[in-house]
């Protein structure tokens, strides 16, 4: 989804294509749905078991679990009978060796949740598995399929006609409305309450995993066209040194701002290993110099990654949901500020707690809550367009290659659920001359640069306490955040 959107934005940037307002709304609906789906799945199915002990849930009292869950949520499945049934499922898992959960670090001293909270979280883990397969139908409605829904240069690949079976009609719009309502309930009655419940037992994790002090956001959700980033729901910018009083502007087309380095990467540049190259001039020539596989360590090797190392004005950046929230917060976006302050107040932790593993985990939940608000807003906007018959979803002015200039270059920027994503394209004589991607994992997971500056993953692990080196749950928590 995110790469498809970013790629069409890159071409539209190169050719100067503006998409119709209705197409913009549909793209925003698809992207907010992606955020909500991704954050829920990330929390429950990637990250939750870093905090939740499945085996310990066997010690829970289902009645007490139901009473606790009902105290912070109106989710109608939070009953003693339901939690007892989930506990029976866990018992059957345990009797068969725990199945897919067999390699967990259950009983690890880093786990702090009481049995009832563990049982609630496991129950909702299973609920999320069922729920997540529903919301993706929004992509199927507007993009034809999921995963990898279709996008289209100049708009979206669907037409709107209330009387046409093969188009977006009233039946499909009603389905989308139903899916949005279900998502709203799950986010606000299951995900957010669970996130706050789990976080309340791990406030000490506001001290660890902070890592870098610089945060980059390209901005997302245009409301007046992609060419007006000042209209984005999430603003574009950089926060340096955790200074929330200033937001620095970002220009991804400036050759002096974003560069990729390979001092510690298995690539070679014509200009040598210590130069940085802007993606429009990017080179991707593999040059593996590591030990012959299989090997146990890369110690002693200067180069140790297939990731290039991107930098903004020579500085390492963290990207992702925390970065969006911080840039928006520092930009004075009151909806973001109010939500952040309210959540931190419930946990009784300061704003500084955001700069941590706990802060990143919370940021995804806050972003899901905001995305849910905006998803409803964008859908209501689409319905207004339908009512006034403003249903154009495609601008075909530059569809034919003969209408293109001999040479063109563009950049598509997107805030993927993992963070800042950029596609750089150069077009020559109607064909792609160069195409470079700078993805969130290269920002966060890249190796050190020539100045030995660490990127986000490495820096965030410095100082992390580890109780058992053979079961480094604490390391996994920060990396998953």
N, C-alpha and C positions, 0 to 999 in steps of 0.2 A: 504493500500500500504506500508506504512512505517513499520508497525509491521510485515507484511509478509516478507519484505526484511531483517529486523533485525533478525527475527527468523531463516531464512536460513543461514544468516551470523554466527549466534551463533553455529549452528550445524556444519557448515564448519570450524569454528574456532576450535571446539572440535575435529573434525576428521581429520584436516589437509588437507582439500579439497581446491584446487585452481581451479577457473572456467576459461573457455576459454576466450581469449580476445574479441571475438565477443559477448559472453554472457555478459561480463562486459560493453561493449558499449550499449547493449540493456537495461541493468539495469540502466545505467546512463541516457539513453533517457527517460525511464519511470520515473525516479526520478526527472530529471529537468522539465519534463512536469508536474509532481505533484507540484513542487515548483511554477511554473508559474500559474497554475490553483489555487492553494491554496492562493497565495498572492493577486491575483486579486479578488477572492471571499471574502477573509478576508477584503480587503480595502473597496470594494463597499457594501457588504452585511452584514458585521459585524460591521465595524469600521466607515465607511464614515458618517453614520447618527449621530455619536457622534459630528460631526463637521458641518454637512449640515442640514439646516432647510428646510424641504420639503414644508411647507406651505408658507414660505417666497418666494419660487420660483414663486408663483402666481403673485407676484408684478413685475416680470422681464419683460423686453422688449425682445421678441424673436430675433428681428433684432440685438440688441446690444449684446445679448448672442452669436449669431452666429459670429459677428465680433470679439468678444473677443476670442472665441474658435478657430477661424481661425488664430488668431494672434500667437497662440502657438502650433497648431496642423494641420496636413494635413488630418485628418479624414474626409472622404467625406460626412458623415451624418451631419456634423456641419453646417446646413443651417437654415435660418429663418423659413422655412416651417416645418422643423423637430422639432425645439424647440417649435414652436407654437402647434404642434400636441402633444408633451409631456406635455405641459402646459394644454392642454384640458384634457389629461388623469388625471392630478393632480386635475383639477376642478371636474371631475367625482368622483374621490376618496373622495375629500372633501365633495361633496354633499351627499355621502353615509356614512359619518362618518369616512373617511380615511382608512377603512378596516384594513389591517395588520399594518398600521402606526398609528392607533388610540391612542396608548399608548405612543407616542413620546412626548418629552418635547418641542414642537414647540413654538417659541417665547421666549425661555429661554435667559436670558441676556448673557450667555456664547457663544451663536452663534454670529459669527462676519462676515460671508460671505455676500457680496452684493447679491441682488436677482438674477442677471445674473449668477454668479458663482454657486449659489444654483441650478438654472435651468440646467446648464451644468452638474453638478454632478448627479442630479436625472436622466437626460436623459441617461447618461452613466451607471448609476446603472441598468437601464432597458436593455441597450445594453449588459452589462456584463452577465446578466441572460441568454441571448440568446447565447452569445459567449462561456460561460463556458461549455455548454453541448456538444460542438464540440471538444475541445482539449482533453477531456477525452477519445475520441475514440482511441487515441494513446495507452492507456492502454488496450483497447479492442483488438487492433491489436496484441500486443505483449504478453498480459497477459490473453486474452480470455474474459475479462469482466471488467466493472467498475460500481459501486465501488468494491473494494477488488479484484483487478486482481491477477492472480495466479503467484506465484514464485516457484522455484524448487531448492532443495538442489543440488548443483553441476552445476547450470547454470540457464537457463530460459526454460519455457515450450512451446517453439515454435521452429520449424525448418525452415530453409531458403531453398527454392527451387523455382526457377523462373518458372518451368514448372508444379508445383503441385498446384492444386486448394485449398487444405486444408492447405498449408504451407504459410510462408511469401513469397509472390511473387511480381512481379513488380507492379501489381495493388495496392496491399496493401502498398508497399513502396511509390508509387506515392501519395496515400492518406495521408500518414504520412507527406510527404514533403509539401503537400498543407496545412495541419493542422498547421505545424510549421510556414509556411509563414503567415497564418492568425493570429497566436499567436504573432508573431514578430510585426505585424502591430498594434495589439490591445495594447500590452504592451507599445510600443514606441510612439504611436500616440494618445492613450486614457489614459491608466493608469498613466504613468509617468508624462505627462503634467497636468493631473488632480491633482495628488499628489503634484506637485510643486505649482500649482495655489492655492490649499487649504492651503498648508503649509505657503505660503507667508502672509496669513492673521492671522496666529497663531504662529508667531515667539516667542511670550512670553512663549509658552509652551516648549521652550528650557530650561526654568528655573525650570520646575516642573517634577516630576515623575522619577527622576534619580535613586533613590533607592540604590541598592547595588553598590559596586565599583569593584566587581570581576566577571569575565566572563569566562565561560567554553565552549569549542567547541571540539567535538570528531573528527571533520574533515569529509569531504564527497567528493564523486566523484573520486574514484581511477582511475588512468590512467595507472598504471603498476602492478595492482593486489592489492587486499585488504590488503595484508600483508606488503605493502610499503606505510605507511601513508605519507611519505615525498613526494610522487607523487600525493597526493590528490589536487584537485582544491581548496578546503577549507582546510587549514592545521589544525592539531590537536594541542591543547594547552590551556593555561590559561593566562589571563591577570589579574593581581592583582593591586588593588588600582588605577585603571585607568592609570597605567603606561604603555604607548604604546612603551616604549623603550625595554621592556623585555617580552618574551613569555616563560612561564614555561611548561615543558613537562608533559604529562598526561599518566599514565599507569593504565588502568581500571582493570588490573588483579592483581595489587598490593593491598594486603589486608589492607594496611595502608593508602591508598589514598581515596577511595570512601567507605563510610560507611553510613548506614541508622539508624536513631535514632527514638525513639518513646516516648520521654518524654512528648510530648503534643498530642500524637496520640492514638487512641482507639485500641491498640494492646498490647500484652505482650510478653516479651522475657524471656527465661529461666534464663538469666543472670541478669535480672532486667531492669528497665525502663531507666537507665542512660547510658547503654553501647551502643556502635555503632557496627554494624555487617556488614561485607562485603557481598555483594549479593550472592556470591557463598555459603556462610554459612547461607544465609538468612532464617528468620522465619516469617511466616505470620499467626499469631494466633489472631483472633479478640477478643477484650475485651472492649465492650462498657460500659463506666462509666458515660455517660452524663445523662441529665434529661430525664424523660419519655416524648416522643412526645405525642401531639404537644407542642412545647414550643416557647417562643419568644426570649430568650436570653441564651447564654452559659456563661454569666458572673458568675464568682465565680468557674468555673470548670477549672482545670489545663489542662485537655485534651479536645480538641475541634475539632478534625479532624480525618477523616478516611485515610488521607494521612500520610505516613511516611515522615521523614525529612532527605533527603540525604545531605551529606557534603563532600567536597573535602579537605582533610587534615584539617578537623575540621572547614572549612570556608564555609559560604553560597555563592552560585554561582547563577548568572543569566544565563539562557540559552535562545537560540533563535536567530533569524536573526541578531540582533545587536551584539550578542556575536561572531557569525561567522565573521562578517565584522571587528570587532575590532581585533580579533586574526589574521585574514588575513592581516589587515592593519599593525599591529605591527610586523608581520612576514616578512614584506617587499614585499608583493605581489603587483607588480606595477599596474596590471590591476584593483585591488580593490582600491589601493591608488588613482589612477587617477580618477576613477569614483566618489569616495567619495569627493575628493577635488573639482571636477567640479560641483557636485551637491551643496555642501556647498557654493561654490562661487556664484552660481545662486541665492541662498537664502540670500547671504551676512551674513552668520553666521559662527562662528568658529568651529573647530573640537570638542571643548567641548560641542557643542550643541547636539552631538550624545548621550551624557549621559542624556537622558531625554525621556519624552513621545513622543515629536516631533521626536527625534532621532530614537526611535524604529519604529515609523510609517514610517519614511523615509527609514530605513534599509530594511524593507520588499520590498519596491519599488526598491531599489538598488539591492537587491538580485534577484528580478524578472528579472531585466535587465541583470545581470550577468548570471543567469540561462538560459535566452534566447540565449545569446551568446554561452554558452556551449552546449545547446541543439542542435543548428545548427552544432557545431563542432563535437559532438558525432554522429549525424546522418550522416554527411559527412564521418566520420571515418567508420561507418557501411557500407556505400555505397562502400568505398574502399575495405573493406573486401569481399563484395559480388563480386566485379569486379575481385578480385584475387582468388575467390572461397575458402576463409578462413571462412567457414560458420559453423564450429562446435559450438554448443551452449550448450553442456552438457558434464560434466566429470563424468562418472559413475563408477570410480574405487572403490569408497567406498559405492556403493549403497546397497549392501547386508550387513545386520547387522553382519553376521559371519566374515566380514572383519574388524570389529571395535575392539578396545581394550576392555578389561573387564570394565575399568573405564576411563572416559574422561570428561574434562570440557572445556567450551569455552564461549566466550562472543561476541555477535554481537553488533556493535556500528553503529548508524546512526544519521545523523542530520535531524530529521523530520522537517517539516515546523514550528513546535512550539519549536524545540530545541533538545538538546541532549537526545537521546533515547538509552537505553541499555537493552539487553536481556542476562541474565546469565543462562547457562544450565550446569547441571551435569548429565552424562549418566552412568548408572551402569547395566551391564549385558543386554545391548541392549535396555534398557528402560530409561525414564526420571526419575532421582532420585530427582532432585530439579530444579525448574525453577522460576527465579525471574526477574521482570521487574522494571527498574528505568526509569520512563517516564518524559517528560519535565514538566508536571504539578506538579509532586512531587518536582522537583527542585524549580520551581517558586512559586507554590501555597501552599507549605507545611507550617505547624505550626512552632512555635519557638522550638529551641532545648533546651537541658538542661542548656545551658549557656545563655538562653533567647535571642539568636541571631534570628532576624527576617529573613524570606526568602524574595524572590524578591517582591511578591505581596504586602505584608504588608509594607516592607520598602519603596517601591515606592510611597505609599500613604501618607507618613508622610509629612506634610507641604502643602498638596494640598489645594488651596483655593476653597471653595464651596459656591456659591452664594445662593443656595436654598437647604436646607437639605432634603426637600421633593422631590426634583428632582436633585439628585447628578450627573449631566451630567459629571462633571469634574472627579469624581471617576471612572465612567464607561470608560472614555477616556483612563485613565492610565491602567486599567485592560485589556481593549481590545487591547492596544498596545503590 
